[in-house]
């Protein structure tokens, strides 16, 4: 039966509560010091609110670091290879420990107030206080364990699948359970204190032999902390703290045979190209597929354009080259911005827990790219290169060959002064002088008379103009002999597909959309045709297509690699290369040796017999790494406009 309330409950006596807890076995054994700390203070009568507040502060002080350290580790893993400095790790752990400790302490305080209110009104059955406190602790255990498991799930893509990674996962899961149980134990003691404080003491039946026998075994604190440390140490890649900027190995490239053109077409997957061919909108791509070598690329788990195309340009996975998403936060005190991975569920939590006075976010830039791009390697080896509109190329460097960064077009459109948008700097003036003429030439003609909506018209114009302008620049450089290796990134097809799939095309009839996308693809096809017309017998053109952000089929679509030229054997090849194989292929075709620390391998089985590019030279150790970014690698007042532009193109939601 419920206890009857006989006036106000007496003020709780802390000495009496401590004595009763000892009788229950709570201030003995391996956790006695922390349990005793939970009910520390001067003895005698005290306010139950004060006792509850003190217990909540102590729960937050202990639980904050236990939750904050794994959270900081998850952020560091998700931001490989940037957040590796001990100072950064400690600062992140401090930020998360304070934020999560405050949240945990507030939850404990509110829970204890509710329990104390229940106890003061006699609503707890005699002898059931410990059971109620145990259930309260179980809720905290479940919440803590699920939160830490969610962190592990969010950071899983940052680890491998080998035996060491699985051992690390096992250790991390054991640590998660231990931390959850430990925090639940602390909150159980706090709940007991709240019930006792509300009722003026624990019930007489709490110390029965049956109640004592029902208690669970408690893992030692030292074992819990050891499990956390072991899980984090095994979970982290062994070379994470060792990699630093290094000089490339010495080598002498072989003379390059012919010229190379690489057209990176975002949004072009193998199946979709086959379907568009039936609309007769891409005669050049159809010819390249018929007369050249075709490879279907290995399917990838996801496609985030900055990460995907930086992988293609560097031959490194995203955890090595360091470009993870579209934007990053500059956290006060950290030496590197914290990037927002759009595919990670951890990102919203990170944004909420970062300091509220943080500076505005910044788009990803070349300062965050740790691995050298293929055009940088070739330029430093004496090969004239040009990279046009590639992700993470701003700010440009003086020794990277010709680079027209991803910020050149929007800054020229805004008629702002240049800021490291183009290398060499002398090319900037020529681009600015011709910009209006090039823009008119790149734009689609008005009044085409097609039955498409106004919004679809805007999508088509944006996509075609963006691709057309950069194609004009690249073709002019290649035709003038300023680049033997020319890499051009064309995002228009992916932009059009994604914006229409997201509903940005209004209420147009479904049958109109294939025609609209066919028009965008036709312009891409015309770009490819303009380069094909300039090819000599020894030259090669490589079409690299990625499914982009909006694959047409329910299953993950495959990218495509088309290689055309007199040196290429026509036909569909059996091998399925990965994105990591593109850079080694370009290096081999340019006469450069392979690097042992590159995970990919060159695709050369399309070459005809006797082609000297098919001879693999003795590999070198490494082409080196770019230096770590400084605290503020690239500050640009144009950042906000760039982010707004990315939102307008559908990259950032």
N, C-alpha and C positions, 0 to 999 in steps of 0.2 A: 504494500500500500504506500501511497505517497505520504511523505512527511508533511505535517501541518505546520504552518508558519505561526510562531508564537511571538510576534513583535519583531523588531529589527534584530538581525543576527549580530552576535558580539563581534567586536573587532578581532581579527585573526591574530593569534599569538604565533610568531614565527618560530620560536624555540619549540613550541608544542608541535608545529607542523613538521619541523625537522626530525623530532623524536619519532613521530608516527611514520615518516618516510623511511627512517632507518629500520623500524620494525617490519616494514614491507620489503626491505632489502634494496632500496634505491640508492642509498649513499654508501654502498659497499662495492668491492670488486674493481674491475678494470676501468669503469667509467665514474668512479666515485668522485674524483676531483671536479669533473665537469658538472655532474649532477649536483654536487655540493655548491658549485658556483651558481647554479640556477636558483638556488634558495638561499644565497648568501645575503648578508645584511645584519644589522643589529637586531637582537632578539626583542621580545616584548610585543605588545599590540601595535598594529600598523594598519594603514589604509589598504584595502584590497586592490584599489586602482593603482596605487604605488607599487605594490608587489607584482601585479600583472605587467605594468610598464617595465619594471626592472627585468622580469623574466623575458619579455619580448625583445628588449635591447640585447640581452645575452644570446638569445636564439639567433638574432640577426648578425651579431658579431661573430658567432661561430659558423653559422650556416652560410653567410655571405661569401667567405673565401672558398668554402667547399663547393659552392655553385659557380663562383666567379672564375676560379682557376680553370675548370673544364671549359667554361664559355670562352675565355681568352684563348685557350688551346684550339677550340673549334674555329675561331676567327683566324688565328694564325695559319691553321691548315688550309682554310678556304682561301687565304690570300698568299699562298706560296707563289713565288719565292721571296716575297717582300718582307713580311713581318717575321723576322728571324733574330733581330738584335735583342739581347737580354733586356735592355732598357725598355724596348717597345713591349715585350711580353709582360714585364712587370707592371708597366703602366696600364696596359689593357686589363690585366688581372685586377689591378686596383680599381679601375673604373667599374668593371663588372661586379667586383666584390661589394663595393659601396652601393651600387644600384640594386643588386639582387639581395644584399643584406637588408637594405631598407624595405624592400618589398616583402621579404620573408618576415621581418620583425613586425611590420604593420599587420600582416595576416595573422600572426601569432597573437598580437595584442587584441585584435577584434575578436578572434576566437575565444581568448581567455575572458574577455568582458562578457561574452554571451554565456559562457559556462558559469562564471561567477554569478551572473544575474539569475541563472537557473537554480544554482545552489542556494542563493539567498532566499529564494521563494519556496524552498523545500520540494522542488520538482524532480529530484534525483532519488531513486529508491535506495533504501539503506543497504550498504554494502556494495553498491554499484558504481561508486565514484571511479575506482580504478578501471573498470570496464569501459566507462564513458571516456576516460582519458586515453585509454588504449586505442579506442576507435578514432578519437581525434588525432592521435599520433599516426595511426594507419593512413588517414587521409593525407597528411603531410608527407608520409613515406611514398605513397602512390604518386602524388603530384611531383615530388622531387625526382623520383626515379623516371617518370615519363618525360619530364623536361630534359633530364640529362640524356635519355635515350633519343629524344628528338634532336639534340645537338649532335649526337653520334651519327644519326641518319643523315643530317644535313652536311656533315663533313666527310661522308664516306667516299665521295667521288675524288677526294684529294689523296686517297691511298691506293695502293695496288691490290692485287688479288692473290699474292703469293702466300707462302706459309707464314712468313713473318707478319704480314698484315693480319692474317686470321688469328694468330697468337695475340697480336695487339688488340684485336677486337674482343677476344675472350677476356683478356685482362681488363679492358675498358668496361665491359659489361659487368664483370665481378665488382669493379670499383664503383660502378653506378649503383648496384644493389647495396653495397656497403655504405656508401654515402647516404642513400635514401633511408636505409634503416637507422643510421646514426642520427640524422636530422629528425626522423620520426620519434626516436627515443628521447631526444631533447624536448621536443614539443609535447610529448606525453608527460614528462615531468612538469613542464610549464602548465599543462592542463590540470594535472593533479593539484598543483599549487593554487590555480585559479579556483577550483572546486572547493578546496580546503579553505581558502581565503574567503569565499562567499558564504560558506556554511559555518565558519568559525572553527573548523577542524575537520579531520577525516572521520568517516563513520566507523563505528566499532567493528563492524563485520569485515572491514577491508583487510585485516591481518589474519584471516582464517587460513588454516593449512591448505584448503582447496585453492584459495586465491593465490597463495604463494607458489603452489605447484603448477599453476597454469601459466606462469610467466615464461616467456621465450628466452632462449640463450642469447646473450649479447656478444657480438664480435668485438674483440679488443680494438681500441682506437688506433694503436700502432699498426695493426694489420690492415685497417681501413685505409689509413694514409699511405701505407706501403703499396696497397693494391692500386690506389689512384696514381701514385708516382710510376709504378711499373707499367700500367696501362698507357699513360701518356708517353713514356719513354719509348715503349715498343711501338706505339701507334704512329709516332712521328717517323718519317723517312730518315735513315741514318745520315744522309748527306745534307740534310736541311740546314744544319748549322755550320757546315763546312764550306759550302759553295761561295765563292767570292769572284770579283772581277779578275780575269786572267787574260794574258796576252795569247794570241793565236800561235799555233805551232808554225814553224817556218816551212815553206813549200815553194815549189816552182811550177806554176800551171803550164799545161801543154797548150800549144797554139789552138785557138778556138776554130772550129770548122763551121762556117756559115754564121747566120744570125738567128736569134730566137725571139719570138713574140709570144707572150703569155697573156691570154685574155681570161680573166677571172669573172665568170658570169654567176652572180648570186641569184638563187631562185631557179636554177636550171638543173633538174634531175633527169635521170636517164629515161624513166617512163613518161614523164611529161613532154620531153623532147619528141619521143615517138608519137605521142598524140597530136602535138602541134604540127608535125610534118604532114599529117593528113589534111591540114588546112592550107597547105602550099604557101606558108608564110616565111619559111626559112630555107630557101634554096641553097645558100652557101653552107649552112650547117649540115644539110642533107648531103651535099657534095663532099664535105670534109669527112663525114661518117662513112660514105661509100668508098672514097679513095684513100682514106687514112686508117690509122690504127685506133680502135676504140677499146677503152677499158671502163667497166663499171666499178666505181670506187666502193670500198667497204662502207657499209652503213654505219653511221655515227649515232651515239645516244641522243645528242641534241645539237642544235646549231644556234650559237650566239655569234652573229657575224664578226664582231671584233676579235673574239677568241678563235673562231674557226679560220678566218683569213690570216690571222697572225701565225697560226700553226702552219698553214700552207706556205707562208713566206719565210718561216724560220726553220721548219723541220723539227719543231719541238712541241711537246704537249703543253697545254695551257698552264699546268703547274710548274713548268720550267720557263716558258717565255714570259709569263707574268701578266698577260692581258686576259682578264676574266669576264668583263662585262662592258657596259657603256659609260659608267661614271664611278667616281670615288669620293669618299669623304676625307677631308683633312682633319684629323683628330689632334687637338692641342697636345703637344709634347711628343707625338709619334714622328719618327723619321720618315715614314712612308704613309701615303694615303691608304685608307681602308676601302677596298673596292666592293661594289655591290654586285653580287652574282645574281642576275635575274632568274636563274634556274633554281636558286637555293631558297628554301623556306625559312632559313635563318635570317635572311636580309631584313624583314620587317622588325624582328626583335632587336637586331643590331642598331637599326636606325632609331628605335625608341630609347635604347639604353645609352647611346652616345651623349656626350655633354650637350645640353640645350644651347649653349652659346657657340657651337662649332661654326666655322665659316661655311659658306655655301658649297655645294658639291661641285666637282670639276669633271669634265669629260676625260676619259682615258687618253693618254698621250704616249709619245715615244719615250718619255722619261720613265714610264713604268715598264717598258719592255726590256727584259734582261738579256734576251738572246739576240744576236745580230741577224738582220734580215739578209736574204740571199743577195739582194742588190748591193748591200753594204760589203758583203764578203767579196763579190765580184769586182766592185769598184776599187777596193783596196788591193786586189790582185791585178789591176791594170786593165780591166774590161770596162768599156763604156756602157753604163746602164742608165735606165730611166724607169722610175716607179711612179705611177700616176694614180692618185686618189685612193691609195691603200689605207686601211685602218691603222691607227697608232703610228703615223709618220710625222705628226707635228709635235714639237718643233723640229725642223730639219737640221742636219749637221753639215758641216762644210766639206767633209771627206766621204760622203755617202753616195756620190754620183749625182745624177739629176733626180730630184724628188719634187713632185708637186703634191703637197700634203692634202689631207682631207679637209683642211680649213681654208685652202686657197680659194675655192669656188664660193663658199658663203661669204668670205670677207670681201672678195671682189664684187659680189652681188650687193653687199651693203655699202660699197664704195668707201671702205675704211683703209687706213694706212696699213701696209703689210707688216707682219710680225713673225718672222721665221717660218713663213708659209711655203717658201720655194727655195730650193738649192739647185745651182748656185744663185746668190742674190741677184746677179745680173739678169737672170731669166725673168725675175719678177716684173721688171719694167716692161718687157716685151709682152708678157701676158696681160698686164693692165692696159697697154695700148690697144691690143686687139680684142679686148674682152667683149665689148658691145657687138662687134662684127661677128665674133665666134658664137655669141649667144643667139644672135638672129639666125645664123646658119644651122645651129644645133636644134632650135625649137621646131616642133612639127608645124606644118601649115595650118592656118585657121580655116574654118568652114569646110570640114571634110564631108559634112552631110550625112554622117553615120548616126544611127538611132541609139545614142548613148546619153546618159544623164549628164547634167552639168558637173556633178561631183566626179563622175568617171572621167569626164573631159579633163578636170584638174589633175587627177591622178596620172592620166596618160601624159599630159604636158610636162608635169614635174619629172616623171621617170625618164621620158625620152630626152628632155633637155639636159638633165644631169648626166646621163650616159653620153649623149652626143657631144657635149662640150669637152669632156675629158678625152673622148676618142679623137676629136680634132687636135687637141694638144699633143696626144701621144703620136698620132700619125705624122704630124708635122716634124716632131723630133726624130722619128724613125726615118722618115723620108730624107731628111737633111743629113743623115749619117751620124747623128749625135749619140746614138745608142745602138750597140750591137745586141743587147738584151733589153727588151722593153716589156714591162709588166703593167697591165692596165686592169683596174678593178671596175666592174660595171654592176652597180647595185639596183638599177632601175626595175628589172623584172621582179626581184624579191620585194621591193617596195610596193609595186603594183599588186602583186598577189596577196601580200599581207594586208594591205589597206582595204582591199575588196573583201577579203575573208572576214575582216574585223567589222564589216558593215559600213565602211567609209564610202561606199559607192551608192548610197541612197537606195531607192526602190527600183532600180533597173531590173529588167527581166533577166532571169538566169541565162537565157540564150545569148544575151548581149555580152556577157563577161568573157567567154572564150574569144569573141572577136576583138574585144578590147585588149586582152592579154596577147592575142596574136599580133596586134599592131605593135605592142611594146617589143615582143620577140622579133618581129620583122626588122625593127630598127637595130636591135642587137645583131641580127643576122647581117644587116648592111654594114655594120662596123667590122664584123669579121671579113666580109667581102672586100672592104677597102684595104685591109692588110694582106689578104690573099693576093690581091692584084700587084702588090709590091714584092712578093716572094721570089727569090732566085732559087735555082735547083738545090743549092747546098743549105738553104734556109729551112727552118721548121717553125710551125705555128702550133701552139698548145692551147686547147680550150679546156679550162678547168671549170666544171659546173658543180655547184653545191645546192642541195634541195632548199636551203634557206629556212626561213622561219615558218613557212606555211606549206608543208608537203601536201600533195594532192591526194595521196592514198592514206588509208588508216594506218598501214604499216609504215615504218620509217623508210622513206625513199632513199635511193642511192644517188650519190654524185656521179659525175661522168668525166672522163679524160679522153679527149680526142687529140691525136697527133697527126699532123698532115705535112707532107713535103715529099720530095723525090726520094729522100733517104728512108722513108717509113714504109714498112710492109703493110699493105691494106688488110683489113679484116678485124673481126671481134676477137680480142685476146682472152685467154682463159684466166689469166691472173687477175686478182682483185686487189689493186694497191690501196693503201690508206692515205690519208692526208699527209702523214709524216713522210711519205715517199716522194712528194713533189719537189721539195728543195734538193734532196740528194740527186734527183734526176736532172734538175737544172744545173747543178754543179758539175755533174759528169759530162753533160752536153757542152759545157763551157770549158772543159779541159782541166777542171779542178779535182783534186783527190777527195776521197770520202774522209769523214771525221769519225773516229771510233766512238765518240760520245754522242753521236746522233743516232736516235733509235730507228730511223727509217733506212731504206735501201733504195738504190736507183732502179728505175724502170727502163731497161734498155733492150728488151727482147723484141721491140718493134723495129730496131735498126737492121738494115740489110747487111749481109755478110761482108766483112772487110771494112766496115765503117770504124774509123779509128776511135770514135767516141765510145765504142762498146768495150774498149780495153780499159779495165779498171786498174788504176795505178795503186801503188802501196799507200794505204791510208795514213793519215796523220792523226795525232791525238785529239786535237780540238781546234775549232775556229775561234775560240775565246768566248768571253761573255761581256756584255755591256756592264758598266759600273753601276753600283747601287744608286738609286735616286737620292738626291739630297732632300732636306726637309720640305722644300717647296720646289719640286722639279720643274714645273712649268706653270707660272701664274700668268693668266691672260684675261684682260677685262672682257674679252669676247666669249668667255666661258658660258655665261648665261644664255647668250644668243645661240651658241652651238647646241646647248641642251634643249632649248626651245625648238630648234630645228629638228633635232632627233625625235622629240615628241611629235612634231608635226608629220614626220615621215613614218611614225608608228614604231620606232625602235624602243622608246621609253613610254611606259603606261602611266 
